[in-house]
Amino acid sequence: MSEELYGVPPEAVIGTLVEYDFVRRDDGSPTLHRTNRVHGVANEGAAKVGNIQTQLGRRPLLAAGNSGGGREMLEWAGAAGEPYLALLIDHDDDDASSTTRARRRPSPRRNRSRLWAGASAGPW
């Protein structure tokens, strides 16, 4: 989906990892079945920073989040002292994603000491 919508190849997208089961078809050939199980922990909070390091091997130049679960990632992106962009999308619209956010950690509205950019998801 990331490639179709944004031109970003799937291997450059970091998110919660889903487990796969190795199984054999009736003819004996191997295949993978995607499960509904999360591999490790959900990609929120400090785990998100660890996942970025594991999958990219470096600090991101651009970090974008839409919930309080991205707070540590935004802080880490800006901690290197090099140019970066930490973007927080504020779901202040009536879209269904607003209700999704309500189940997560509260989103930080502003963090002036960290120089985060903010963007409204509301009507433009």
matplotlib code that plots the C-alpha trace (Angstrom):
import matplotlib.pyplot as plt

x = [0.0, 2.8, 4.3, 1.0, 0.0, 3.3, 5.9, 7.7, 8.8, 7.5, 11.0, 11.4, 8.2, 8.5, 5.5, 4.2, 5.5, 3.0, 4.0, 3.9, 3.6, 5.7, 3.3, 3.3, 0.6, -1.0, 1.6, 4.4, 5.5, 6.3, 4.4, 3.9, 0.6, 0.1, -1.3, -3.1, -0.3, 2.0, 5.7, 7.2, 5.4, 3.2, 5.1, 4.4, 6.5, 10.1, 9.5, 9.0, 12.5, 14.0, 12.2, 13.5, 17.0, 16.6, 15.1, 16.9, 20.1, 20.2, 18.3, 15.6, 15.8, 12.0, 9.8, 6.0, 3.4, -0.3, -0.6, 1.2, 2.7, 5.1, 6.4, 9.7, 10.3, 9.9, 12.2, 14.8, 14.7, 15.6, 18.3, 21.1, 21.8, 21.6, 18.8, 15.6, 11.8, 9.6, 6.0, 2.9, -0.4, -3.2, -6.4, -8.7, -11.2, -14.3, -12.7, -12.7, -9.0, -9.8, -11.6, -8.6, -6.3, -8.6, -7.7, -4.0, -1.8, -2.8, -1.1, 1.3, -0.3, 2.9, 6.5, 8.2, 11.5, 11.7, 10.8, 8.2, 6.1, 2.4, -0.3, -4.0, -6.1, -9.2, -10.9, -8.4]
y = [0.0, 2.4, 2.1, 2.5, 5.6, 7.3, 5.7, 4.3, 0.7, -1.7, -2.4, 1.3, 1.3, 0.5, -0.6, -3.3, -6.7, -9.5, -13.1, -15.6, -19.4, -21.7, -24.4, -27.0, -27.3, -30.7, -31.3, -30.7, -27.3, -24.7, -21.4, -18.7, -17.8, -14.4, -14.6, -12.2, -12.4, -9.5, -10.3, -8.9, -5.9, -3.4, -0.6, 2.1, 4.1, 3.1, -0.1, 2.0, 3.5, 0.0, -1.1, 1.8, 1.1, -2.7, -2.2, 0.9, 0.8, 4.5, 7.5, 8.8, 12.2, 12.4, 11.0, 11.3, 10.1, 10.5, 9.6, 9.7, 6.3, 8.2, 10.6, 8.7, 8.4, 12.1, 12.9, 10.4, 11.9, 15.3, 14.1, 13.8, 17.5, 17.2, 18.5, 16.6, 16.9, 15.5, 15.8, 15.2, 14.8, 15.9, 14.1, 17.0, 16.0, 13.9, 11.0, 7.5, 7.7, 10.2, 7.4, 5.1, 7.7, 8.0, 4.4, 5.1, 7.3, 11.0, 12.9, 15.6, 18.9, 20.9, 20.4, 23.7, 22.5, 19.8, 21.9, 19.5, 20.5, 20.0, 19.4, 19.4, 16.7, 18.8, 20.6, 22.7]
z = [0.0, 0.8, -2.6, -4.4, -2.4, -1.6, -3.8, -0.7, -1.1, 1.7, 2.9, 3.8, 6.0, 9.7, 11.7, 13.9, 12.7, 12.0, 12.4, 9.6, 9.8, 7.6, 6.3, 3.6, 1.0, 0.2, -2.5, 0.0, -1.3, 1.3, 1.8, 4.3, 5.9, 7.5, 11.0, 13.2, 15.8, 16.5, 16.4, 19.6, 21.0, 19.2, 17.5, 20.1, 22.5, 23.2, 21.2, 18.1, 18.5, 18.9, 15.8, 13.7, 14.8, 14.1, 10.7, 9.4, 11.4, 12.0, 13.3, 11.0, 9.3, 9.1, 11.8, 11.6, 14.1, 14.8, 18.4, 21.8, 20.8, 18.6, 21.3, 21.9, 18.1, 17.6, 20.6, 19.2, 15.7, 17.1, 19.6, 17.1, 16.8, 13.0, 10.7, 11.1, 10.8, 13.6, 12.5, 14.7, 12.9, 15.2, 14.4, 15.2, 12.5, 12.7, 10.8, 12.2, 12.8, 15.6, 17.5, 16.9, 18.6, 21.6, 22.5, 22.5, 24.7, 24.5, 21.7, 22.8, 21.5, 21.6, 22.6, 22.1, 23.6, 20.9, 17.9, 16.6, 13.6, 13.9, 11.2, 11.6, 10.0, 10.1, 7.2, 5.2]

ax = plt.figure().add_subplot(projection="3d")
ax.plot(x, y, z, "-o")
ax.set_aspect("equal")
plt.show()
